[in-house]
């Protein structure tokens, strides 16, 4: 079932309106004198040998010159939420921004998901009119979704597949064109074990250097930070409003620490979070509700407009995380509105927040109350400018575009590995980039 932004649903997938399909025979036969299976080297990061392993499966249309021409990109999402989401959904939001950023660069993007609509500029192909969120964490809905996606991918013509699902990457060897996978989760435990089994078949993209450090054995292809638009107003001066905590109601996000820190600082707190899954409700009911008082306002499952307003009005975003979070979209969402961040030194926090300029990074929870008072003097415009410079959508889209072209080039030409990943060559981030272990 396919629908195209305009909410029309078709009973069977078809060739896109622009007439794209399998290239004519004379283009399929074009090899420029090179054997697709030729192997010209190995990747220095421990990854796959390029060219020989999957050369016989490469879609013939990829033999045409790639440099400069628009790419046909298949963006594969899980079947759970709309893109962008109506409420909480960090991955879906960043993917929506990436899709529109790539289209603004002139590329053709087809979004594969579920539901009847998308808020992006992409052509939308739905495998099921019903979003599968009620069955989140079940295996079958995503298996069925990916089976439909792969059938459509085999019928149509794409240059690259960008897969954000869990199941999709394991099917990459069956696909005719290369697959790039952004790892949105922490790559440890069973997730890391899974990725170690499939990373020879895909190009793994990390969303932070901190994420790579917890799983250095994986064959990472590149590191690309998330990007975000800064469309609304930036607060003209620091706010004296309540402190804001925003996240999922789980212990790792530290809402209990936020309550304790604000009470010690004698500052009001708004807890705005998501509670939909059983573990989230259990933690909210058993740990957080008994801690509530007149100094804490609870906002449950707020819509995007509500959370945007809270981020704008907040004195500071407080997120005392207890785990090595791979990125943290809420950090850049807050700074984009001019709101500074107070956080513990975990995960990718140091890559996102400029200590002393766009927020304060604490080594221990005992430092949080003082930090909440000290942070109020930070310049809102500097916070927003940091996001525009380091975490913009155009910057993220250009980095992915570069990766796509390089992956396609390695797949088709068998050229071997890159001397260094695109992120390391980016002069904008060179000075701020942390040292790799």
Secondary structure as the mmCIF struct_conf table of DSSP 4:
data_model
#
loop_
_struct_conf.conf_type_id
_struct_conf.id
_struct_conf.beg_label_comp_id
_struct_conf.beg_label_asym_id
_struct_conf.beg_label_seq_id
_struct_conf.end_label_comp_id
_struct_conf.end_label_asym_id
_struct_conf.end_label_seq_id
STRN STRN1 UNK A 2 UNK A 3
BEND BEND1 UNK A 5 UNK A 6
STRN STRN2 UNK A 9 UNK A 10
BEND BEND2 UNK A 11 UNK A 12
TURN_TY1_P TURN_TY1_P1 UNK A 17 UNK A 18
BEND BEND3 UNK A 22 UNK A 22
HELX_LH_PP_P HELX_LH_PP_P1 UNK A 23 UNK A 24
HELX_RH_AL_P HELX_RH_AL_P1 UNK A 25 UNK A 28
TURN_TY1_P TURN_TY1_P2 UNK A 29 UNK A 29
TURN_TY1_P TURN_TY1_P3 UNK A 32 UNK A 33
TURN_TY1_P TURN_TY1_P4 UNK A 36 UNK A 37
STRN STRN3 UNK A 42 UNK A 42
TURN_TY1_P TURN_TY1_P5 UNK A 44 UNK A 45
BEND BEND4 UNK A 46 UNK A 46
HELX_LH_PP_P HELX_LH_PP_P2 UNK A 48 UNK A 48
STRN STRN4 UNK A 49 UNK A 49
BEND BEND5 UNK A 50 UNK A 51
TURN_TY1_P TURN_TY1_P6 UNK A 52 UNK A 54
HELX_RH_3T_P HELX_RH_3T_P1 UNK A 55 UNK A 57
BEND BEND6 UNK A 58 UNK A 58
HELX_RH_3T_P HELX_RH_3T_P2 UNK A 60 UNK A 63
BEND BEND7 UNK A 64 UNK A 64
TURN_TY1_P TURN_TY1_P7 UNK A 67 UNK A 68
BEND BEND8 UNK A 69 UNK A 69
HELX_LH_PP_P HELX_LH_PP_P3 UNK A 70 UNK A 71
STRN STRN5 UNK A 72 UNK A 76
BEND BEND9 UNK A 79 UNK A 81
BEND BEND10 UNK A 83 UNK A 84
BEND BEND11 UNK A 86 UNK A 88
HELX_RH_AL_P HELX_RH_AL_P2 UNK A 90 UNK A 104
TURN_TY1_P TURN_TY1_P8 UNK A 105 UNK A 106
STRN STRN6 UNK A 108 UNK A 113
BEND BEND12 UNK A 114 UNK A 116
BEND BEND13 UNK A 119 UNK A 122
STRN STRN7 UNK A 123 UNK A 126
BEND BEND14 UNK A 127 UNK A 127
BEND BEND15 UNK A 129 UNK A 130
HELX_RH_3T_P HELX_RH_3T_P3 UNK A 133 UNK A 135
TURN_TY1_P TURN_TY1_P9 UNK A 136 UNK A 137
HELX_RH_AL_P HELX_RH_AL_P3 UNK A 139 UNK A 155
BEND BEND16 UNK A 156 UNK A 156
BEND BEND17 UNK A 159 UNK A 159
STRN STRN8 UNK A 160 UNK A 163
BEND BEND18 UNK A 165 UNK A 167
HELX_RH_3T_P HELX_RH_3T_P4 UNK A 168 UNK A 174
BEND BEND19 UNK A 175 UNK A 177
STRN STRN9 UNK A 179 UNK A 182
BEND BEND20 UNK A 185 UNK A 185
HELX_RH_AL_P HELX_RH_AL_P4 UNK A 189 UNK A 198
TURN_TY1_P TURN_TY1_P10 UNK A 199 UNK A 201
BEND BEND21 UNK A 202 UNK A 202
STRN STRN10 UNK A 203 UNK A 206
BEND BEND22 UNK A 207 UNK A 207
HELX_RH_AL_P HELX_RH_AL_P5 UNK A 209 UNK A 213
TURN_TY1_P TURN_TY1_P11 UNK A 214 UNK A 217
BEND BEND23 UNK A 218 UNK A 218
STRN STRN11 UNK A 220 UNK A 223
BEND BEND24 UNK A 232 UNK A 232
HELX_LH_PP_P HELX_LH_PP_P4 UNK A 233 UNK A 235
BEND BEND25 UNK A 236 UNK A 237
BEND BEND26 UNK A 241 UNK A 241
STRN STRN12 UNK A 243 UNK A 248
BEND BEND27 UNK A 249 UNK A 250
HELX_RH_3T_P HELX_RH_3T_P5 UNK A 251 UNK A 253
TURN_TY1_P TURN_TY1_P12 UNK A 254 UNK A 254
HELX_RH_AL_P HELX_RH_AL_P6 UNK A 255 UNK A 265
TURN_TY1_P TURN_TY1_P13 UNK A 266 UNK A 266
STRN STRN13 UNK A 269 UNK A 274
BEND BEND28 UNK A 277 UNK A 277
HELX_RH_AL_P HELX_RH_AL_P7 UNK A 278 UNK A 283
HELX_RH_PI_P HELX_RH_PI_P1 UNK A 284 UNK A 288
HELX_RH_3T_P HELX_RH_3T_P6 UNK A 289 UNK A 291
TURN_TY1_P TURN_TY1_P14 UNK A 294 UNK A 295
STRN STRN14 UNK A 296 UNK A 300
BEND BEND29 UNK A 301 UNK A 301
HELX_RH_AL_P HELX_RH_AL_P8 UNK A 304 UNK A 313
BEND BEND30 UNK A 315 UNK A 315
STRN STRN15 UNK A 317 UNK A 319
BEND BEND31 UNK A 323 UNK A 323
BEND BEND32 UNK A 326 UNK A 326
HELX_RH_AL_P HELX_RH_AL_P9 UNK A 329 UNK A 336
TURN_TY1_P TURN_TY1_P15 UNK A 337 UNK A 338
STRN STRN16 UNK A 341 UNK A 344
BEND BEND33 UNK A 345 UNK A 345
TURN_TY1_P TURN_TY1_P16 UNK A 347 UNK A 348
HELX_RH_AL_P HELX_RH_AL_P10 UNK A 349 UNK A 352
STRN STRN17 UNK A 355 UNK A 355
TURN_TY1_P TURN_TY1_P17 UNK A 356 UNK A 358
STRN STRN18 UNK A 359 UNK A 362
BEND BEND34 UNK A 363 UNK A 364
HELX_RH_3T_P HELX_RH_3T_P7 UNK A 365 UNK A 367
HELX_RH_AL_P HELX_RH_AL_P11 UNK A 368 UNK A 374
HELX_RH_3T_P HELX_RH_3T_P8 UNK A 375 UNK A 377
BEND BEND35 UNK A 378 UNK A 378
HELX_RH_AL_P HELX_RH_AL_P12 UNK A 380 UNK A 390
BEND BEND36 UNK A 391 UNK A 391
HELX_RH_AL_P HELX_RH_AL_P13 UNK A 393 UNK A 413
BEND BEND37 UNK A 419 UNK A 420
HELX_RH_3T_P HELX_RH_3T_P9 UNK A 422 UNK A 425
HELX_RH_AL_P HELX_RH_AL_P14 UNK A 427 UNK A 430
TURN_TY1_P TURN_TY1_P18 UNK A 431 UNK A 432
HELX_LH_PP_P HELX_LH_PP_P5 UNK A 433 UNK A 436
#
